[in-house]
Amino acid sequence: MTTAQPLQATVAHNLSQSARTEAAYSTNGNSNSSIPRGDTIVTLNYFRPPEDGSVPFNFVEQPPEGQPQRNFGNFDVQVPIRDIRGEESQYTLDKDAFQVVSNVPESAERDFVDDESIKKNYYPEVQKLILDHVPGTNKVFIFDHTIRRSTAGAPRAPVTRVHIDQTVKSATQRVHHHLPKEAEKLLQGRYRIINIWRPLNGPVQANPLGFASSSTLRDEDLIPIEHRYPDRTGETAGIRYNPGQKWHYLSGMKNNERLFLECFDSEARKPGTKVLGGRVPHTAFQDPRTPEGAVGRESIEVRALVFGP
């Protein structure tokens, strides 16, 4: 005799892995009531410069013998953070360097475990999303992605340090590195680096992503850090604490939502421009209201060079 399966289990089985996780989250009794929401106070980890005044650096892989992995420190600061749930439309790339896109169709990428499959299935979706939501864009080049998981032993975990992925120097280097034949022409127009961030097991309950409005950031808050690879040196930006920085997050972020994080914009702060974006500090954070046994966040961020108008 065959036993009928519950409808919920049958539906979940036909979804992608990320959607199955979200369905299981609801089925197992984890409801919206267990997701921290609303404004609160959180502890963020900020950049502390090297004590000897030297140039800050970080080795991406194993450092040379006798050298530390990095030569700078960090310290914790308690800051207020605003939940923008229900107010998403108030924030734009040109003003804040972050933007939320909702109701994105389910991805053709099923499991988000194989890099080549992600490039084949998910990259084209991200490219279309940028073309559809960043006015004037005429060229998108996706150069990498990172998957982060909160589980023990995962290759990449959520980063709990306030940072920006690119600086003016490294953004320009990226154009030359990835598009050498077109670089000089492309650099004459507007060029940006935008990360497209989404959870894989939403709604996010633990380790949410916080981001500060670019318009509240001062030039002196950004500290270039040499990001040393075996074959080249790039730059990221550490962030010096400034009480004027305004922090935000999107509570319970779902799999069908995307967060645009603009790490660089060549138009930002040019004389006469109204563009205040181009540099969004961001970090994972621990919400003190997170319930015991909360589901650890899994996410993917895709990084793209964006050109035009």
NORNORQUI-V810674 format. One record per residue. RES is the residue in one letter. SS is DSSP state (helix for helix, strand for strand, loop for the rest). Layout:
[[RES;SS] [RES;SS]]
This chain:
[[M;loop] [T;loop] [T;loop] [A;loop] [Q;loop] [P;loop] [L;helix] [Q;helix] [A;helix] [T;helix] [V;helix] [A;helix] [H;helix] [N;loop] [L;loop] [S;loop] [Q;helix] [S;helix] [A;helix] [R;helix] [T;helix] [E;helix] [A;helix] [A;helix] [Y;helix] [S;helix] [T;helix] [N;loop] [G;loop] [N;loop] [S;loop] [N;helix] [S;helix] [S;helix] [I;loop] [P;loop] [R;loop] [G;loop] [D;loop] [T;strand] [I;strand] [V;strand] [T;strand] [L;strand] [N;strand] [Y;strand] [F;strand] [R;strand] [P;loop] [P;loop] [E;loop] [D;loop] [G;loop] [S;loop] [V;loop] [P;loop] [F;strand] [N;strand] [F;strand] [V;loop] [E;loop] [Q;loop] [P;loop] [P;loop] [E;loop] [G;loop] [Q;loop] [P;loop] [Q;loop] [R;strand] [N;loop] [F;loop] [G;strand] [N;strand] [F;strand] [D;strand] [V;strand] [Q;strand] [V;strand] [P;strand] [I;strand] [R;strand] [D;strand] [I;loop] [R;loop] [G;loop] [E;loop] [E;helix] [S;helix] [Q;helix] [Y;loop] [T;loop] [L;helix] [D;helix] [K;helix] [D;helix] [A;loop] [F;strand] [Q;strand] [V;strand] [V;strand] [S;loop] [N;loop] [V;loop] [P;loop] [E;loop] [S;loop] [A;loop] [E;loop] [R;loop] [D;loop] [F;loop] [V;loop] [D;loop] [D;helix] [E;helix] [S;helix] [I;helix] [K;helix] [K;helix] [N;helix] [Y;loop] [Y;helix] [P;helix] [E;helix] [V;helix] [Q;helix] [K;helix] [L;helix] [I;helix] [L;helix] [D;helix] [H;helix] [V;loop] [P;loop] [G;loop] [T;loop] [N;loop] [K;strand] [V;strand] [F;strand] [I;strand] [F;strand] [D;strand] [H;strand] [T;strand] [I;strand] [R;strand] [R;strand] [S;loop] [T;loop] [A;loop] [G;loop] [A;loop] [P;loop] [R;loop] [A;loop] [P;loop] [V;loop] [T;loop] [R;loop] [V;loop] [H;strand] [I;strand] [D;loop] [Q;loop] [T;loop] [V;helix] [K;helix] [S;helix] [A;helix] [T;helix] [Q;helix] [R;helix] [V;helix] [H;helix] [H;helix] [H;helix] [L;loop] [P;loop] [K;loop] [E;loop] [A;helix] [E;helix] [K;helix] [L;helix] [L;loop] [Q;loop] [G;loop] [R;loop] [Y;strand] [R;strand] [I;strand] [I;strand] [N;strand] [I;strand] [W;strand] [R;strand] [P;strand] [L;loop] [N;loop] [G;loop] [P;loop] [V;loop] [Q;loop] [A;loop] [N;loop] [P;loop] [L;strand] [G;strand] [F;strand] [A;strand] [S;loop] [S;helix] [S;helix] [T;helix] [L;loop] [R;loop] [D;helix] [E;helix] [D;helix] [L;strand] [I;strand] [P;strand] [I;strand] [E;strand] [H;strand] [R;strand] [Y;loop] [P;loop] [D;loop] [R;loop] [T;strand] [G;strand] [E;strand] [T;strand] [A;strand] [G;strand] [I;strand] [R;loop] [Y;loop] [N;loop] [P;loop] [G;loop] [Q;loop] [K;loop] [W;strand] [H;strand] [Y;strand] [L;loop] [S;loop] [G;loop] [M;loop] [K;loop] [N;loop] [N;loop] [E;loop] [R;strand] [L;strand] [F;strand] [L;strand] [E;strand] [C;strand] [F;strand] [D;strand] [S;loop] [E;loop] [A;loop] [R;loop] [K;loop] [P;loop] [G;loop] [T;loop] [K;loop] [V;loop] [L;loop] [G;loop] [G;loop] [R;loop] [V;loop] [P;loop] [H;strand] [T;strand] [A;strand] [F;loop] [Q;loop] [D;loop] [P;loop] [R;loop] [T;loop] [P;loop] [E;loop] [G;loop] [A;loop] [V;loop] [G;loop] [R;loop] [E;strand] [S;strand] [I;strand] [E;strand] [V;strand] [R;strand] [A;strand] [L;strand] [V;strand] [F;strand] [G;loop] [P;loop]]
